[in-house]
Each structure stands twice: as C-alpha cells, then as structure tokens.
Amino acid sequence: MSEAFVIELARDAFYTIFIVSGPALVVSIVVGLLISIFQAATSINEMTLTFVPKIIAIGVVCILLLPFMMQKMVQFTEHIFNMIPTLK
C-alpha cells in the first residue's frame, strides 16, 4: 500500500462525504438564515424556533435525496472492494 494509494482513498472518502452530506448542510444553513432574519424582523427570541424548522427541513431533504445518497455510498463501497485485489 503506497502513500499515493492512501491519499487517493482519503480524497475519495472526503469527496463522497461532501457529496452525501452537502445538501442537508446547505438546507440547514438556508433555513437557519431565514429563521434568523425572521427573528430579527419580529424581535422574537424563541430558541426552539430555530431547531424545529431545521429538523423538519433536513428530514425532508434526506427523504427526498435518499436514493441519490445511497447510490453514491454504494459506488464508493464498490470502488473500495474493487481496489482490494490491487493491494500488496
């Protein structure tokens, strides 16, 4: 196992993590920003107001994008299994 192999594997792992978790993180940031603007405009300082919409939005995104996320994770796993015979 060479240094280049480990770097490629780490790069592929980080790329897969970024692609799979990216949509949920972006939705969380957008919903949080919208809730913050709403709270600033109305002077409502309720702490739970930020959490519930974020959880609902992330849940909806995860349900809608579950096939895409599973496809990416399966592709990464198959890629790793296909690399096993080349290890020395």
C-alpha atoms as a printed R data frame, in Angstrom:
   type eleno elety resid chain resno       x      y      z
1  ATOM     1    CA   MET     A     1   0.000  0.000  0.000
2  ATOM     2    CA   SER     A     2   1.683  3.156 -1.205
3  ATOM     3    CA   GLU     A     3   1.359  6.696  0.002
4  ATOM     4    CA   ALA     A     4  -0.387  7.703 -3.232
5  ATOM     5    CA   PHE     A     5  -2.983  4.961 -2.705
6  ATOM     6    CA   VAL     A     6  -3.799  6.174  0.805
7  ATOM     7    CA   ILE     A     7  -4.072  9.777 -0.388
8  ATOM     8    CA   GLU     A     8  -6.390  8.744 -3.231
9  ATOM     9    CA   LEU     A     9  -8.542  6.716 -0.861
10 ATOM    10    CA   ALA     A    10  -8.785  9.602  1.627
11 ATOM    11    CA   ARG     A    11  -9.601 12.033 -1.188
12 ATOM    12    CA   ASP     A    12 -12.363  9.759 -2.470
13 ATOM    13    CA   ALA     A    13 -13.746  9.323  1.045
14 ATOM    14    CA   PHE     A    14 -13.859 13.077  1.712
15 ATOM    15    CA   TYR     A    15 -15.423 13.717 -1.698
16 ATOM    16    CA   THR     A    16 -18.134 11.128 -1.018
17 ATOM    17    CA   ILE     A    17 -18.819 12.568  2.431
18 ATOM    18    CA   PHE     A    18 -19.070 16.065  0.939
19 ATOM    19    CA   ILE     A    19 -21.468 14.952 -1.808
20 ATOM    20    CA   VAL     A    20 -23.681 12.921  0.539
21 ATOM    21    CA   SER     A    21 -23.907 15.418  3.408
22 ATOM    22    CA   GLY     A    22 -23.713 18.626  1.369
23 ATOM    23    CA   PRO     A    23 -27.415 19.028  0.508
24 ATOM    24    CA   ALA     A    24 -28.525 18.605  4.127
25 ATOM    25    CA   LEU     A    25 -25.928 21.104  5.336
26 ATOM    26    CA   VAL     A    26 -26.898 23.678  2.703
27 ATOM    27    CA   VAL     A    27 -30.593 23.345  3.573
28 ATOM    28    CA   SER     A    28 -29.754 23.700  7.259
29 ATOM    29    CA   ILE     A    29 -27.789 26.888  6.609
30 ATOM    30    CA   VAL     A    30 -30.509 28.401  4.407
31 ATOM    31    CA   VAL     A    31 -33.316 27.576  6.851
32 ATOM    32    CA   GLY     A    32 -31.250 28.889  9.769
33 ATOM    33    CA   LEU     A    33 -30.564 32.127  7.911
34 ATOM    34    CA   LEU     A    34 -34.243 32.598  7.049
35 ATOM    35    CA   ILE     A    35 -35.297 31.927 10.644
36 ATOM    36    CA   SER     A    36 -32.659 34.366 11.916
37 ATOM    37    CA   ILE     A    37 -33.904 37.085  9.568
38 ATOM    38    CA   PHE     A    38 -37.479 36.396 10.686
39 ATOM    39    CA   GLN     A    39 -36.468 36.575 14.355
40 ATOM    40    CA   ALA     A    40 -34.575 39.822 13.825
41 ATOM    41    CA   ALA     A    41 -37.503 41.393 11.967
42 ATOM    42    CA   THR     A    42 -40.111 40.391 14.541
43 ATOM    43    CA   SER     A    43 -37.968 40.559 17.714
44 ATOM    44    CA   ILE     A    44 -38.982 37.010 18.613
45 ATOM    45    CA   ASN     A    45 -36.159 35.377 20.566
46 ATOM    46    CA   GLU     A    46 -37.509 31.864 20.945
47 ATOM    47    CA   MET     A    47 -34.670 29.323 20.951
48 ATOM    48    CA   THR     A    48 -36.781 26.376 19.810
49 ATOM    49    CA   LEU     A    49 -37.947 28.309 16.757
50 ATOM    50    CA   THR     A    50 -34.597 27.661 15.084
51 ATOM    51    CA   PHE     A    51 -34.382 23.923 15.777
52 ATOM    52    CA   VAL     A    52 -37.787 22.596 14.726
53 ATOM    53    CA   PRO     A    53 -37.823 24.009 11.166
54 ATOM    54    CA   LYS     A    54 -34.222 22.875 10.628
55 ATOM    55    CA   ILE     A    55 -35.001 19.332 11.747
56 ATOM    56    CA   ILE     A    56 -38.078 19.185  9.534
57 ATOM    57    CA   ALA     A    57 -36.236 20.609  6.514
58 ATOM    58    CA   ILE     A    58 -33.276 18.244  6.933
59 ATOM    59    CA   GLY     A    59 -35.648 15.296  7.338
60 ATOM    60    CA   VAL     A    60 -37.466 16.196  4.118
61 ATOM    61    CA   VAL     A    61 -34.184 16.626  2.214
62 ATOM    62    CA   CYS     A    62 -32.854 13.310  3.491
63 ATOM    63    CA   ILE     A    63 -36.049 11.506  2.494
64 ATOM    64    CA   LEU     A    64 -36.098 13.097 -0.969
65 ATOM    65    CA   LEU     A    65 -32.393 12.532 -1.649
66 ATOM    66    CA   LEU     A    66 -32.067  9.113 -0.033
67 ATOM    67    CA   PRO     A    67 -31.797  7.237 -3.367
68 ATOM    68    CA   PHE     A    68 -29.048  9.607 -4.545
69 ATOM    69    CA   MET     A    69 -27.176  9.339 -1.234
70 ATOM    70    CA   MET     A    70 -27.408  5.543 -1.220
71 ATOM    71    CA   GLN     A    71 -26.193  5.380 -4.824
72 ATOM    72    CA   LYS     A    72 -23.111  7.456 -4.001
73 ATOM    73    CA   MET     A    73 -22.306  5.404 -0.898
74 ATOM    74    CA   VAL     A    74 -22.749  2.111 -2.771
75 ATOM    75    CA   GLN     A    75 -20.492  3.371 -5.578
76 ATOM    76    CA   PHE     A    76 -17.805  4.298 -3.049
77 ATOM    77    CA   THR     A    77 -18.085  0.928 -1.310
78 ATOM    78    CA   GLU     A    78 -17.876 -0.932 -4.623
79 ATOM    79    CA   HIS     A    79 -14.844  1.155 -5.563
80 ATOM    80    CA   ILE     A    80 -13.119  0.172 -2.325
81 ATOM    81    CA   PHE     A    81 -13.961 -3.500 -2.794
82 ATOM    82    CA   ASN     A    82 -12.662 -3.392 -6.350
83 ATOM    83    CA   MET     A    83  -9.378 -1.936 -5.069
84 ATOM    84    CA   ILE     A    84  -8.788 -4.781 -2.596
85 ATOM    85    CA   PRO     A    85  -7.149 -7.159 -5.140
86 ATOM    86    CA   THR     A    86  -4.649 -4.468 -6.087
87 ATOM    87    CA   LEU     A    87  -3.337 -4.137 -2.521
88 ATOM    88    CA   LYS     A    88   0.081 -5.589 -1.810
